[in-house]
Amino acid sequence: MALTLEQLNAAPLQGAVAMLEGVYEHSPWIAEAALAERPFASLAQLKHAMVRVLAAAGEDAQLALIRAHPELAGKAAVSQQLTAESTHEQSKAGLTDCTPEEFARIQQLNQDYNTRFGFPFILAVRGPRGTGLPRREIIETFARRLANHPDFERAEALRNIHRIAEIRLNDKFGHEPALGNDVWDWHERLAQHSDPGYAEQGQLTVTYLTDAHRACAQRISHWMRESGFDEVEIDAVGNVVGRYKPATEDGKYLMTGSHYDTVRNGGKYDGRLGIFVPMAAVRELHQRGRRLPFGIEVVAFAEEEGQRYKATFLGSGALTGHFDTTWLEQQDADGITMRRAMEHAGLCVDDIGKLRRDAARYLGFVEVHIEQGPVLTELDLPLGIVTSINGSARYVCEMIGMASHAGTTPMDRRRDAALGVAELALYMEQRAGQDAGSVATMGMLQVPGGSINVVPGRCTFSLDLRAPTDVQRDALVNDVMDRLQTIAQRRGLQYTAELTMQAAAAPSDPAWQQRWEAAVQALGVPLFRLPSGAGHDAMKLHEIMPQAMLFVRGLNSGISHNPLESTTSDDMELAVQAFSQLLGQLAAEMD
């Protein structure tokens, strides 16, 4: 019979510790310390009480916990000396059915890993969905993590231990993250569509108005109808728009959503999480036959990434009235204009201007998004409240010096363009570190026609400068550009710098941010606020209505725009619950 929180809260301490036996391998002290925080109002609150206990325990206790875990398919498994929990988990992942070649590979990895780190490799082999990882993925993860820094790998081992504990708690309490599983499954099914050249390699790429893109739109529109939306349409730029009507005909709408296009060889959750989380919440309302004092408009934006055409935020820009008609004549790599692609997709170009939303008909815009960074996962927190979307400025630059022979040109006679750029890169790192939330990146750095024995005469590079406010961004930009000029003058170099993009910061609306905060706190999840360094569709909607965002933790150090991008069905479940809490709060305010 499944355990209940009421039983756990009411039990004597040692009885409660016994109820949680096996959650953390051979370490009942974690449960005992966490139980001091009783009563627990939610399973999430219990999970994070245990996370905090381990975080405060110190490195020695953490290493002892890691070393209490068995190796994957190791000696303990062979001799059947695993705990019941570990036996179940390794069996569910198929590690008890390894081929001789797989078994030999894992044994070698175990040996290499222990030699490098001094503790066993820990992986939550039941995976983000809880159903078990494929053996191939386990082996690939094992090999990849061998290259990590020891400090990072110790933290990664602890994160996986917390995931193992989360799944074990779910089993004890009979908790199935059903909504999170549905959201997970939607992502998996949508990821079956990928552009030619990438699909064959098992890579996810969905760019604007390709066959894969249009198939995604059809799939999303179908799921919206199944979920109970009253109206579903694909608009003149390819956005999929679903509306769940308010209780009264004159009710305003809350807009939400995100994009369904991807970068090339990207991840499954960037953008799409912000479509499926509210879709699940609307489905819950529909199944209960509940209408709210406001309607819900979920928009799956057709384009945000700017991959096929240089038209970033095309989908959300059309809703704010900022669709640039000159984009229609842009050509993709195959010479196909955007206008032609739209016409081929059956979109009505003449109707684009009609998509502009009347802000007076909307209460605001909220967006759920995977964090795309390491902060939440390093803090072992499932959700985060976004305070602002950073303002940004991008430049394409060139440093011009004088090419010369690497062997015959004395160091004090050189006009080395690459060293000038290298000096600027180091300054950017130091300068951005002075401000809370500022970041500076030189993502492209190239010596055109460079040779190993030639002092570089030219160096092309990019600048990407971001900060939570426009004032802070502009100060960063000014300091970096001033230093660029100073470096060039001192080294006898010349430079060019072309501003290619500038976006204003989008601070979260205080009232909407507070609603997100109240929703997260109602789940028993610790409250954490952070800025968004990445751009989002919310930046565009910010131009005409109040907005605020909720971040969901990503796995694998929060990597995004990458096949390793991931999150768990448990975290997705919490995101759906937080979204539903926000809807409930807003309805109560309006009533």
N, C-alpha and C positions, 0 to 999 in steps of 0.2 A: 504494500500500500504506500502511496506517495506521501512524503512528509509535507507538513504545512507550516507556514510561518507562525501561525497561532501556537502550534505545538512547540516549535523551537523557542519562541518567546517565553512560553510558560514553564519550560522544563528547568530543573535544577542545573547548575553550571556543568557538572560532570556528565549529566544525562544529555545536555545539549551538545557537549563536545563529542560524545559518542554518536549522536545523530549525524554529525559532520565528519565522521571517521573516513579517511581515505580521500578526502577532497584534495588535500595537499599531501603528496607522497611521504609517508612516515613522519609527518610533522604536525601533530595535533595542537602544538603550541600556537599555531596561527589562528585556528578556530577559537581556541580558548581566549586569546587576547581580543579577537574581534567581537566575541560575544559580550564583552563589557559594554558595547554600544547598544545592546537591546533596549527597547523593542525595535525590530526592523519592520518598516512599513511596506517594503517591497524586496523582491529577490535581488534586484539591482543594487539596493542599498547594502544588503548583506555581502554581495560580491565585492563591492568597493571598500567596505570595512576591512575585509581580508587583504585586499590590495594595499591599503594604507599600513596595515600591520607589518607586512613584509618590507615595504619601502622604508619604514622606520627602524627595521631590525639591524641594519648594518651589513657590511660586505661579508663578514665571516658567516653570519647566519644565512645569508643568501646563497653563498657558495655551498654551505652544508646542505641546503635544500636541493640545489642543482645536483649535487653528487649523490643525493638519496634516490635519484631517478635511474632507472636501468637504461642500458644502451638499446638502441633500436635493433631488433633481431639479434641481440647479443647473447652472451653466455647464459644470463638469467632466463632469457626466453627459451633457449635450447634446453636447459635443464628444468624448465617449468617452475621457476622460482619467482616469477613475477607476482605482484599483487593482482587481485581479481580485476581491479580497474585497468591496470596496464595491460593485462592479458586481453581484456575485451577491446581496448583501443587498438592495440597492435593487430589483433585479429580482424577488426573492422576495416583497417587499412590494407589488409591482405598481406601483411608482413610474415604471417605464418605460412604463406603459400609461395614464397620466393622461389624462382628458378635457381639452380646452382650458380649461374653467372651473377644473378642479382644478389644472392646471399654473399658470395665472395666479394663483390663490389662494396656492399654495406660493411662487411668486416674490415676491409681495408680503410674505408672512410672512418669507421669508429676508431681505428688505431691512429690514423693521421690526425683526427680531430682531438683526441685525448692528448696526443703528443704536443699539439700546438697550444691548446687551451688549458689542459689540466682538469677538465671535467667533461662529462658525457654530452653528446649532442642531444638537445631537447627540441622536439617538434610536436605540436599538437596535431597528431596524425589523423584525427577525425575531421580536421579542416574547418574552414570558415562556415560551411553548411552543416557540419556535424555528422556527415554521412561517410566520411573517410576519404583520404587523399589517394589518388592513384600511386602505385609504387614508383612509376617513372618520375612523377613530380617530387616525391619524397627524396629520391636519389639525387635529382637535379638540385633541390634545395640544400641538401646535405653538402654537395660539392661546392655550391655557390657560397655558402656561409663559411667555408673554410678560409676564404680570403678576407673575412672581416677582421677589424681590429679587436684585440682581446676585450677591451672595455665595452665596446659595442656588443660583442657576442655574448658577454655575460648578461647584459641588459636584455638582449633578444631571447636568451634562454628563459629569463624570468617572465618576459611577456608571453612566451609560449606556455609556461607553467600556469600563468593566470588563465589562459584560454583553456587549458586542460581542466583546471579547477572549475571554470564556468560551465563547461559541458557536464562535468560530474555533478555539479549542483543542480543543473537542469534535470539530470537523470533522477537524483534523489527526490526532487520536488515534483517530478512528473510534469515539468514545464517544457512545452514545445513552442518555440518562437514561430507560430504558424504564419503570422503576417510577414515577419522577416523572411521566412522561407519562400513565401509567394513572391516577394519583391526580388529575392535572390533568383528565383526561377525565371521571372520576367527578364532579368538581365542576361541570364544564360541563353534564353531562347532568342532574344534580340541580337545577341552577339553571333548568331549563326549567319547573319548577313554581313558580307564584307566585299570590298571592291576587288575586281579581277587583278591578279598579280599578287595579291595579299591573301586572298581566301585559300589559294592553293598551298600557301606556306603556313597555314594555320594562324595567320595574323589578322587582327581586327583593324580595318580601315574603312570608314564610311564618310565619303566626302559629298559635297552638295550636289544633289539631284542625279547621282549615279543610280544604277538599277538597285544596288544595295540600299542606298539612301531612301529611295521610293518604297522599297519593300519594308523598311523599318517604319516608315510613315503609315503604311497600310496596317502593319502589325499593331502599332500603338493605337491607331484609331479603332481597330477591332477590339482590343482589350478595354479601351475606354467605354465602348458601348456595352460590353459584357459587364463592366463594373457599375453600370447604372447611370452614366452621364445622360442628361436629357438631350443634349445636342453635341454632335461631333462633326467637325469639318476640317478639311485641309485647305488652308487659305492661299492667297495669291502668291506667297513666297515659299510655300511648302510647310509652314508651321502647322502642327496638328493641334487643334483647339477643342477642348472638351468643356462643356458647361453643365454644372449641376445647379439647377435653378433655386432661387430663394423661396422662403415660405410665402412671401407676398410678391406680386408682380413688379412692384416698384422698388424692391430691395436692391441695394448695391451689391457689387461683387468684390471678393478677394481674389486677386490674381496670384498665381504661383506657377512654377515650372522651371525648366532648364532645357539644355540643348541635347539633341540626339546624334549630331554628327561627331566625328572623332578626329584626332590627329592620326597620322600614318603610323601603323603598328602601335596603336594606343591601347588603353585599358577599357574595361567594360562598364565602369561606374562613373567616370567623369561626365557630369551633365545628366546622364540617364537616371541617376539616383533621385534627382530632383523632380523627375517626371513620375516615377513609380511610387515614391513615398506618398505624395498627396493622392495618387490614384487609388492606393490601398485604403487611405482614410475615407475617400469618397465612397468606395465600395462598402465600407462598414456602415456609413450613414444610410446608404441605399438599402442595405440588407435589413436595417432596423426601421426602415420607412420614416426616417427622420429628415426634416427640412430645417434649415437654420434661418435666422432673420436676414442673412446675406447669402448670395450665391457664391459658388466657387468656380473659377475659371482656371483650368490647368492648361498651360501652353507648352507643348514640346517644340522648342525652337529649332527650326530647320538648319540653322547655320550659326556657329559662334567661333569656330576655330580658324577660319580664313585659310583653309588648306587648298581647295581647288581654285578659288578666286581670291584676290586681295580685297576682301570685303568682310572683315571681322564684324561680328554682332549684326549680321544682315537680318536675321530673324527677329530679334528683339528691337533692332533699330527701326524696322517697318512699323512696329506698334507705337513707337514714340514719334513717328513722323519724320524720321531721319534716314530714310532709305535714299541713297545717292543714285539718281538715275544714270549717272555716267558709268556706274558699275555694270550696267547692262551690256556695254560694249567691250568689257574686259574679256580676254581670251584665256582659256586654260592651256595646259601644256600641249594639247592636241589641236589648238586653234579654234575650239568651240566657244562661241561667245555665251555669256550668261543669258542673254535674251533667247538665243537659240535653245539652250538647255532648258529654260523655263517653258518655252513653247512646246518642246518635245515632251516635257512632263505633264502637259495639259494645264499649266498654270496661266491665269489671265493677267498679263503684265499691266494692262490698263487699270486693273483694280487695286494695284499696290497702294496707291494713295488713300484708298478707302479703309485701310487697315489701322490707321492711326486711332488710338483709343482716346476717349473723352475721360480725362482723369477724374472729373466730377462724378463719374459713374462707378468709381472704384474706391475701396477703403485703403488699399495699399498693395504692395507686392512682397511676398516672402519666398525665399528659395532655400531648399535643402541641397547640400553639396558635399561630396567627399572632400576631406580637408586638403588633399594634394600636398601635404607636408608632414614633418615628423613630430610636431609638437604634441598632439593629443596622444599618439601612440607611445611616446616617451614618458608621458605622464600617466599612462594607463587609464585614460579617460575616454569614454565612448562618444561624448558629444561636447561641442564647444559653441559658444555664442560669439558671433562675428560682430566686432565693434565698428569696423570700417573696411571698405575695399580700397586698397592702396591706390593712390594716384601714381601714374607712371610716365616715363619719357624714354623713348628709344632713339638711338642714333646709329647711323652707319658711317664709319670714319676711315680715314687713311692717313698714316704717318709717312712722310716722304723724306728720305735721307739721301745717302750716296752709296751705291754698291761699290765694293772694293775687295781686293784679295784678302782672304782670311789669314794668310801667312805673312804677308809683306806689309800690311797696314798696321802701324803702331796703335796701341790702345788710345793714346791721346790725340790721334788724328782721325778717328772714325766718326762717321755720321750714321750710326746704327739705328735704323728705324724700329727694329724689333725691340731693342733694349729700351727705347723711349716708351713704347707701348707697355712693356713689362713693368717699367717703373710706375706708369699710370695705374696698371692693374693692382699693384700692391698698395698704392695710395687709396684706390677705391675701397679696398677691403678694410683699411684702417678708418677711413672717413665714414663709411656706412655704419661701422660698429659703434660710432659715437652716439648714434640716435636710436632710441627704442623704436623698433619696427621698420627702420630703413634697411634696404638691401640694394646691392650694386653688383651687376654681373657683366662680365665680358665673355659672352657665350660663343662668339666667333673670333678667331685669331689666326691669321694666315699670312705667310710670306709668299706672295705670288712668284712663281718661278724660282723659288729658293733652292739653294745648293749648299751642301755641307761645308764647302770651302769658300763661301762668298759671304761677306758682311752684308746683311740685308739692307737694300736701298729703299724698299717699300714694305709696308705692313698694313694690311686691312684688318679692321676690328669693329666690333659692335659694342654699344653701351646700352644697358637696360637698368634704369634707375627708378626705384619705387619707394614710397613712404606713405604712412597713414593719412597725412593731410597734404594739401597742395602747397602750403607754406613750407612744410618740412621737405617735400620733394624738390621744390624750387631752390631751397638752400643747398641741398645735396647736388643738384644739377650745376648750380653756379660754382660751387667749390670744385667739382670735378672738371668742369670746363676751364676754370682758372688755372688749375694745376696742369691740365693738358697744354695750355698756352705757355706756362712757365717752363715745363719740361722741354717743349719744342725750342724755345728761345735759348735755353741753357745748353742744349745739345746741338744746336745749329740745324734743326729740322723744321720742316713745314708740315701742315696738316690740313685736312678738310673734315668737317663734321656736319652731316645732314640729319636734321630732325625728321624721323620717319613716322613717329606716332607719339601723341601726347594725350593722356586720358586723365580727367579730373578724378580726385578721390571721391568716394561715395560713403560718407559716414552713415551708420545705421540710424534710422529714426528712433529716438529714445523710447517712445511708447511701444513700438513694435519690438525693439530689443528687450524691453522689460517683459513683454508677453512671452517671448522665447525663454527668458530666464525663469519665469514662473512655471512654464511648462516643463522645463528640465528639472527644476527643483521638486515638482510634484511627483516625479518618477523616482526620487531618492538618489539621483545621480549628482555628484559634486558639480558645482557651478564653476565654469572657467570661461574667461573672455579672451579673445585674441583677434588681431586684424587678419584680413585676407591679403596675402601678397599676390595672389592670382586675380585676373580679371574674370568677371561673371556677367551673365545677362542682367543681374540686378543692377549693375552699373548703368545700363541704359535706361531701365525703368525708373531708376533714381531721378532721372531728368524730369519726370512728369508726376511721380507719386512717391510717398514714403515707402522705404524698403528696409528689410532686415533679413539676415541669413542665419541658418543653423548649419554647423559643420558636423560631419560624421567621421570618426576615426578611420584611417586607412592602415592596412597592414604593410609589412615589408618596408618599414621606416617611412610609411606614408607616401611611397613613390607613386607618381601619376604620369600620365602620358606615356605609359609603359605597360607591357603585358603583365608585369607583376603587380599592377594596381589591384587592390583587393580590400574587402571589408567582410565582416561576419554577418550572418543572418540575425544574430542576437543584437548587434548594433543597429542593423536596419529595423528590427522590431522596435527598439527604443526610439528611433527616429519617427516611425509611424505613430507611436504612442505620444511623442512630444507634439507632433503635428496635430493630432486629434485633441490633445490638451489645449493647444493654442486656439483651435476652432471653438472648443467649449468655453474658454475664457471670453472670447470675443462675443459669442452668442449671449453669455451672461451679462456682459457689459451693455449690450444693445437692448436686452430685455429689461 
